[in-house]
Amino acid sequence: MRSRPSVSHQPIEIMRPALLNPLFAPLTTLAGIGPKMAPHYQRLVGDKVVNLLWHLPASVIDRRFTPPIAEAPSGRVATLTVQIDAHLPSSSAKRPYRVRCRDDSGFLHLIFFHGREDWLRRQLPEGEWRVISGVVERFNDEVQMTHPDHIVPVAEKDQVMTIEPVYPLTAGLTAKMVAKTVRTALERLPDLPEWQDPAWLERQHWPAFLPALTNLHHPDSDQAIITDIPARRRLAYDELLANQLALMMVRAHMRKLKGRAIAAAVTLRAQILAALPFSLTAAQIRALAEIDADMAQPLRMLRLLQGDVGSGKTVVALLAMLSAVEAGAQAALMAPTEILARQHLETIAPLVKAAGLRVALLTGRDKGKAREAILADLAHGHIDLIIGTHALFQQDVTYADLAFAVIDEQHRFGVHQRLELASKGQAVDMLVMTATPIPRTLLLTSYGDMDVSRLDEKPPGRQPVSTRVLPLARMDDVIDGIGRAITGGARVYWVCPLVEESETLDLAAVEERHRHLSQVFGDGVGIVHGKMKGPDKDKVMADFASGALSVLVATTVIEVGVNVPEATIMVIEHAERFGLAQLHQLRGRVGRGTGASSCVLLYGGPLSETAKARLEIMRATEDGFIIAEEDLRLRGGGEILGTRQSGLPEFHLADLSIHGDLLAAARDDANLILARDPELSSHRGASLRVLLYLFERDGAVHTLRSG
């Protein structure tokens, strides 16, 4: 093996500017958030004051309407000035406490359920005037208001007669509490330096940062919430610029780190290509050439291999790994689940055996002496290729010389996990793969620190999948059709619905469907779900692959990486509950062999417009890249591909379905900034450091230290 190159780490030191400290203090430093309320707020926004600044109103209530009592229309919010006439306590706990009020035009009753008399008499003293605001109701010719939102002395009328922001809530918090807490957080906002170019701001007619944020939290109409006003665009641009700057700084740093030049494998690659039952597609050849060019440089490679379901990413990854092995080093392939890791082993092992290479599998299931033997072989260089799960970067795992790492289904892993695997070797070249097609816009926001290769062709032999959309009422017809197909030797996936993201309910749904189909088809029906033990799952999958089972009832555990070429029918129950990316992944489990394949999307009505559009897109195209762009258009950047699960950045103020044009501008701006001032040491650079910390993109900057 070759000697390992030395790597120098010279991180850019960025410390959080002191003026931001009030915003990064715990929420509990705000008045009114004690130990009892803190968990509710943390669940809603997070645990720092700054999180409240990004918690924008979802709607508004206009309290400027002030009719006399007699003219107040039912169902509308009104602010009324009334004299307290009489308190009418209830003799029964089941009946409400009533307070009669009046003005020159008539009477109004305030209704309080479980009201405390002493408190109500203090708030509403008989004979005095008060300003009340809430929804007016008419009941049996009587005007009433249940639990007014505001009760204040007449002198404070102007404070109530406003347009009031309405914030998203969680259990345990009221609208009034959240609005007040956000106002308190806004008061903590210091006077921040301007980080945007003045000429650019003027051209866009955008306000400064503080007025822009204040504007969003004090909207002057409904329109200010639903339209893309200048204040919102300004703040969206700030957030996108922070994102792009952070990614580019990481990328620039990665490019400075010493790597090792590795030539493309010749002998091993020729042996594997000869053993393949098919030729590479033009897209695979192109992607491999891009990877080879990266590896030949004395820099570290960080490349994303993006390929639709079944586009042949694993083969490209294997051929790239061979270059490291032929150079006398080791390569690792990390997958997010054990099922997927075993799948990769089944694909790769027979191919590399022909070339005399040693391949092993390491997962959390390996224990005791078997695990110790694998670790010893890995440490002594007796294993060339290791395939596994998170187990590959555990503390006690040592490599003789790891030079190349592949991370499959990149969106299931965080940046830190990527770095932990890379730290197991010296100057490790990194290839990350995803079968989740990512729209071009999101590629910029999430993978701006990587070069991207794209497999946009399917290997020869992949079958088109005919997709049908049917109502759940036709389920019996679908089951009859499956019966006929099974008689002809077909194998069928039946995916059960997602139930409000509850694993327990998902499990109940899959078990119920398994019972039902077993009554129809007998012992040929298997079941697989996330709660099953690894060996049990493996056995069911093996039985389905061998044909011992004809129908596999499953949760979305089969979404990624399951490969049974003989399976030709996919039924997805309650398809309207799944996102487009997930539906596309599931459909990709069929059409892998030579048989004609079909996918049935069963839906429950009534369908929303978005759900209708989603199912129509699935029916119309199999192109994952088109589907991903449509998903972004339909759902906006916040939800695309299930952002929280996918490792894609969550934006607070930017919505990529609206602000795509701003992302391109932010990218150009970040490029220009770092070309002129790579250390952010100029006057504007210092302001931009504040921006990076404000939007917590300093996490990306700190990865500079870990390489």
N, C-alpha and C positions, 0 to 999 in steps of 0.2 A: 504494500500500500504506500501511496505517496505521503510525503510529510504534510502536516496540516499548515495552512497559511496562518500567519498571525493577523488578528483583527484589531484595529484601533477603534475605540469608542470615544468620540468627542462630541457629547451632546450639546445642543443649544440650551443653555440654562434659561428657563423662563419662570420667574416667581410671580405669584398672583399679586397684582397691584393692591396696595393697602386700601385704596379708596373703594374697592369692591367688597371689603370685609363685611360691612353691614348687610349686604345682600346674601352672603354665603354663611351667615349666622343661622343656627337652627331655628325652625319655625317657632319653637317654644320661647324664643326671646321676644315674640310679639305679644302685646297685651291681649288677654282673652284666650290664649292657647296654652292651657295647662296640661297636666298629665292625662286628664280625662278626654280633652278634645284633640290632643296631638295625634293619636292613632287615626282619627277620622280624616284630618287634614293630610296626613302622610299618605293615606290610601287614595285621596283625591288628587293630590298634586306632587307629593314628594316631601322631603324633610328639610328643605332650605327655603329661606325667604324668597330667593330669586324665582323659585318654582311658581310662586303666586303671580309674579309679573306676567308669566306666559299663559296663565289660566284666563283665557279671553271669554267675554260674555257670549252666550249662545243666542240670546234674543234681548228685547227691551220691553219695558212697560212704560207707557206714556201716562204720567199722572197729572198732566196739565189741564185735563178736562174738568171744569168746576161748575156743573149745572146746579140749579136749586133742587131740593129733594124731589119735588113733584115731577120734574122733567128728566130725572136720572133714568136712562134706559137700562133694562135688565140685561145682564151678561157683560156689561162694559165696566172697565175700571174708571172710577170717578173719585175726585178729591172734593169732599164736602165740608163746609164750615157749619157746625151744628151746636145748639145749646143742649146740655144734658138735662132731660126733663124728669126722669125717674128710673130708679133701679128696680127690677122685677125679679128677685131671686126665685129659684125653683125649689119646690118642696121635695122633688124627686131627683136623684142623681142621674136618672135616665133622660130627664128633660133639661134643655139648655137654660143658662142664665141669660136674661134679656135686659137690655138697657134702652129705654125709650129716649129718642132725641128729636129735636124739631128745628125748623127754620121758618121763615115767613110763609113758605109755600106748603108745608105739611110736616108729617111725622115719619120717622125712620126707626126701625128696631135693630140694635146691634145684638148679634147672637154669639154666645160663648159656650162651648161644650166643656164641661169639667172646669169652669172658671172659678177662681178663688175670689170670694166676695171682698175681702179686705184689700187685695191688690187692685181689683176693678174699681172700687170706690175711690182709691187714691188716684188712679189714672183718669177717672171720669167723674169728678165731683159734681153733684147735682147743682144746677143753676149756672154753672160756668160754661164758657164756649171752648170747643175743641175742633181741631182740624183732623178729619179721619179720611183714610184712603183705602180702597179695596174694590172688590167686584160687587156691583149692585145686583140684587135679585128681587123679583116681585113674586110674592106668594100670597094667594087669596086676597088680592088687591092691597096688600101691605108691602111697603118698601122695606127691605132689610139688607144687612151686610153681615156675613158670618166671619168672625175673627179678622177684623180689619188689619191690613198690613202695617198701617201707621196710625198712631194716635199722638198728636203733639199739641202744645198750646198754640194759639193763633199767631203769636209772634214768630213761630218757626215755620209758618206756612210755606215760605219760599223754598225751604230745604226739602219739603215734600213734593212741591209742584215741579218736578223735573222729569227727564227721561231717565228711567232707572235701568241699569244693566242687570240682566238675569244670567247668573253663572251656572254651569253644570254642577250638579250636587252629588253627594253620596249619602248613604244612611247615616243619621246622627248629626247632620248639618242642615241649617235652614238657609234660605236665600239671603236673608238679612245678615246673618252671621258671616257668610262668605264674602258678601259685598263689602262689609265693614273691614274684614281682615285684608282684603285686596287693597282697599284704600290705605290702610295702615302700612302695608308693604310698599306701596307707591311713594309714601312719604319718606321711606328709607333711601330712595333712589338718589345717589349723589349727582352732582353736576359732572357728567362724563365728557372727556375730550372728543371732538368730532373725528371719526376715523375715515369717513367717506371723503372723496375728492369734491371740493366745493363746486367746481364747474359741472360735475356729473349731477350733484344734488339740484343745482339750479335748472339744468336742462330737463330733469325729470319732474320739477315742481314738487319736490318732496320736503317735508318739514324736518327739523332736527330730531334726534332720537327721543329726547324727553317729551316734547310736545306730541310726537307720533304715538308713543306708548300711552300717554295720558288720554289722547284722543280716542284710542281703541277702548279704553276702560270707561270713558264718558261719552258714549255715542250720542249723537244729536237726533238720530232717527233710526227706524228699522233698516233703512237703506245702508246706514253706516256699518251694520252687521253683515248684511248679505252681499254687498258689492265690494269690489276690490279697490277700496279708496286709497289715495296716495299714502296715508299713514301706514296702512297695512302693507303696501308694496315696499315702502322704505324699510320696515322691520323684517319683512321676508328676505329682502336683499341683504340686510345685515347678517341674518342667520345663514344664508347661502354662501356669503363671502367667508364667514368664519369656517364653514364646512370645507370649502374649496382650498382656503389657505392652509388649514391643518393637514389635509390630504397631501397637498403639494410639498409641504415642509417634510413630511414623513418620506415622501417619494425622493425628494432631493437628498435627504440624509441616507436613504437606502442606497442611492446611486454612488454615494461617496464611500460606502463600506467596501472593504476589500472582499472580493469573492475568489473563486478559483476557476480558471478556464478549463472546461471539460469538452473534449472533442466528441462529436456524434459517434455512437457505436457503429461499427462496421460489421464485424464478425457475428456478434450476438444478434444484431438486428436482422441480418440476412437469414440466420437460422430460424428466428421467430416468424418472419414474413413467409418463409417457405412452409411453415407449419400451419399458417392461417388458412381457413377454408374459403377465404374471399380476398379480393384485392382492396387496397385502401381507396377511399373516395378522394376526389380532388381537394375537398375541404380538410380531410385528415392529413393529407400530404402537406398542404399549406400550413396547418397548425403546427405540425411536427418540425417543419423548416424554421418557423418562428421561434420555437422552443430551442432548437439546436443553435440558432444564432445567438440567443440569450446566453446559453450555457457556455458557448465558446468565448464569451467576454470574461475578463477578470473582475467581473462585478457580480453581485448577487442577483439571481433571477427572482422576480415576483410576478407571476403571470396567471391570469384567470382564463381557464378554458371553459367557454360557455357553449353548451351543446344541448339541443332539444332532446327529449326522451328518445333513446335508441339511436343516437347519432354516432356512437362509437367512441366515446371519450376514453373508456377504460383502455382500449387498445393503444390510443395515442399516448396515454400516461405510461403504459407498460414500455412502449418503445423508447420513451424519453428516459425512464428509469434505467434502461439497459446501458445508457451512456455512462452513468455513474458507476455501474457495476463493472463495465468493461475497463473503466479507469482504475479499478481496484478498490472502490469505495462501496458503501451500502445505500440502499434506497428504502423508504418507508411509504406505505399508503394508509392513510387514516380515514375511516368511515364513521358516520355518526351512530350507527346501530350494528349490533352483532349480525343480524340477518344480512345487512348489506356487506359487511366485512367478509362473511362466509361466501356470499355470492361472488365477490371479487376473487377470493381464493379459488373457487371452482372454475372461474374463467381463466385465471392466470396460471395456476399450477400445471395443467397439462401442457401449456405452451412452453413454459420455461424449463420443464423437465427435459424436453427434447434438446435444450441447449446446455443441460448439465448444471443448471443453477439450483441453489438451495433456497427454498421459500418456506416461510412459517407464518402461523397465525397466532396473534396474542390479543386476547380479550379479557374482560373482567371475570369471565367464567373460569379461566385457567388458574388453578390453585396448586399449592404444594410442590411436589417434586417435578411434575410436568412443567410448571411455570419456571421453576429454578433452572431446569435443563434448557428451556428456550432462552432465558436471560443469559446463561453462561455462553451458549452458542453465539448469541448476538454480540456479547462483549468481546469474544475472541475472534470475531470475524468469520465464523462458520456459517452464518446466514447472510445471503446476498440481498434478498428482498423480504421485508417483514410487512405483513398486512394486519391491521387491527383497529381497535376503537381507541377511546381516551387512554386505554391501558398503555399505549405506545410512549406517552410522555410522563408516566408516573416516576416518582423520585428514584426508585431503585432500578430503573431501566437505563442501561448503559450501552452505547453503540461503540463498535471498534472504530468506525469512521463513517458517520452519516453525512452524505453529500447532497442527497436529493430527497425531498419530501413532497408527497401528493396529499392534498386534503380534499376528500370527496364531499359533495353537498356542503360547500363552504358556508352556506347561510345557517347551518346548524351549529357552527363553532364561532366563538368570539375571537377577536384579534389576539387576546392574551394566550388562548390555546394554540393559535398558530405560532406565536412567539416561543411558547414553551417547547413545542416540538422542534422548532428551529434551533433552540439552545442546546439540543442534545448532540449537535454536531458543530463543525466549524464552517462558517460561510456556506450555509445550506441553501441550495437553490430550491425555490418553492413554487409548486404548481397547484393552484386551487381550482377545483372543478365544480360546476353547478349544472344540474339538469333543469333548474327553474329558470326559464327564459326571463331575462331582466331587461326592461325597456331601456333604450339608450339614455334617457334622462336620468334614470336611477343608477345606471352604470357610473355616471359622472359623480353622483353624490356618494356612492358607496364604495366604488372600486377605483376612485381617481388615483389611488396610490399604486395601481397595477396596470401592466400592459394586458391587452385583451385579445385572445384568439377565439374565433367563433366557428363552430361546426354547423353549417347551414344546409347540409345535405344528409339524407338518410342512406345508410349502406344498402347495396343491392340486396333484394330479397325481403326488405321490410314491407309489409302489406299495408295498404290504406285501411282505415277503420271506418266503417259505415256507422254514423251516429243517428239515433232516433230519440226524439223527445216525446214522452207519453205521460198522461196523468196517472196518478196512483190508482185511480178507479180501474185502470186496464191491467192491474197486477196479475190477475188470474190468467189473462191472455199471455202475459210475459212468461209466467210459470209453465203454461202449456207448451209454449215455444221452446223453452229450455228443456222440457221433457223430451221433445222430439230431437233436439240437438244432442242431448246426452246419449240417446239411443244410437245416434250416428257416431258416437265416440268423442263428442266435444267436451271441453273442460271450461268451467264457468266461475268467474269471480262475482260475488254478490257483496257489495259494500254497503254497510248500514249507515244511517244518518248521523250527523253530528247533532248532539242534543245540548244546546246552550253551553258548549264547552265544558260539560260535566262528564268526567270520566266514568262515574258510577252509572249515570243514565245512558251513556254510550254503550256501556257493557250490557245493561239491561236490554237495550234495543237489539244488539247483536245476538244475544242469547235467545231472545224471543224469535227472531227471524230464523235462527238455526233450528229451533224446535219445529217451527212451521214447515220449513223446507225438508227436514228429516222425516216428517209425517208423510210428505208427498214422495220423496225420492229414496227414503230408507237410509242405509248405512253409508251411502256414497257422498254424504255431506259432512264436511269438516268445518271447524271454527278456529279462528286465530285472532287474538287481541293483545293489547299492550300489557295486560296484567298477568299473562301466562308466563311460566318459567321458560328460560331459554331452550332447554332440551325438548320440552313439550311442543314449543313453537316449531322447532327444527323438524320434529317428527311429522307434524301435520303438513308442513311445507313439502317435506320429502314425499309424503304419501300423495299429495296433490300433483307434484312434479312427475311421479312415477305412474300416475293414472289410477292408483288405488282409491283415490277420491275424485269425484267428478265435479263437485261444487265446493267452493271455498267461501264461507261466509266470514267477513272480516270487517274490522274497523280500518281507519286510514293507516294502520301499521304497515299495510302493503303498498303505501303510496310511493315509496322510493326503493328502487334497486331490486325488487323481486322479479326474477326472470324465469318464466315457465313458457317456452315457445309454443307448447301445445295448447295453451289457454287462448280461446278465440272469442269468448263473450264476456263483457263487463257490464254488470247491472249496478247502477248507483241509485240507491233509494233516497228520496227527498233531496234530489240534486240541487234544488234551489237554496239549500243551507250551506253549500260549499262555495268557496271562492273559485274564480276561473283557473288560477294557477293549480289549485288542488285537483279540480276536475280534469285538467289536462294531464297532470301527473298520473292520475288513476287510470285514465283512458290509455296511457302509454304502457300499461301492463299487458295489453293485448296487441295483436298485429306484429308479434315478434317472430312468428314462425312462417310456414308456407300457406297455412289455411286462411280462407277469407274470414275477417274478423268484424265484430260489431260491438257497439256500446249503446246501452239503453239508459237514458236519463229519465228516471221516474220523478215527477214533481207533485207536490201538494199545493192546492190553490187556496186562496187567490194569490196570484203572483204579483210582486211589485214590478214596476217598470224596469228597475235594474236587474232583477232576477230574470225577467223575460229576455232582456237584451243579452244577458250572460249565456242563457241556454241557447239562444239563437246563434251566438258567436260559435259556441261549441259545435252546433250542428253544421255551421257553414264552413269551418276551416279546421285543419289539423296543425297549422303552422304555429308553433309555440311562441314565436317572436311577435306575430300579429296578435295572438291572444294576450300576450303580456302588455302590449301597447294599449289594447282595448280595456284591459283590466285597470290600467292606470287612468284611462279616460273616464271609466265608469265609477271608480271608487276614490280617486284622488290619492295623493302620495302617502297620506297617513296610514291607510289600510293596506296598500298594495302588498300582495304576497304575505299578508299577516306580518306587518313590520316588526312587531315585538318579538315574534319567533324567528324572524329571518336574518337578524344581524344587520339589516339595513337601518340607516339612521332614522330616528324619529324626529320630525321637525315640529316645533311648537307654533311657528308663525308662518312658515312657508308651506304652500300647498302645491305640489309639483304639477298637478293637473291644471293649475292656473298660472303658476309662476315659472314655467319651463323657460320662457324667454329670459327671465332674470338669472336663471342658473347659468346659461351660456355667457351672459355678461359678467357674472361673478367669477366664472372660470378665467375669462380673458383678463379681468382685473387682477386676480390672484397671480396669474402668470407674470404680468407686468410688474406687480409689486415685488415679487421675489427675484425677478431679473435685475431690478434696480437696487434692491435692499434685502439680500438673502438672510441677513441676521436680524431684520426688523430693528435696526439701530437708529434710523432717522427719526425725525419728529413725528411723521405719520406712522412710522413703524411702531413707535411706543404706544400710540393710540390703538393700533391694530392688535397689539398684545392685550390691551384691555378688552377688545372685542372677543378675542379668542377665549379669554377666561370667562367673560360674561356669558357666553353660550356654551361653556364647559367643553370646548374643543381642546382644552389643555391636555385632556387624556391622550389625544392623538399626538400632541407635542411630546408628552412624556415617553411615548413608545420610542422616541429617538434614542432614549437612554438604553433601551433594551435591544436595539438593533432589530 
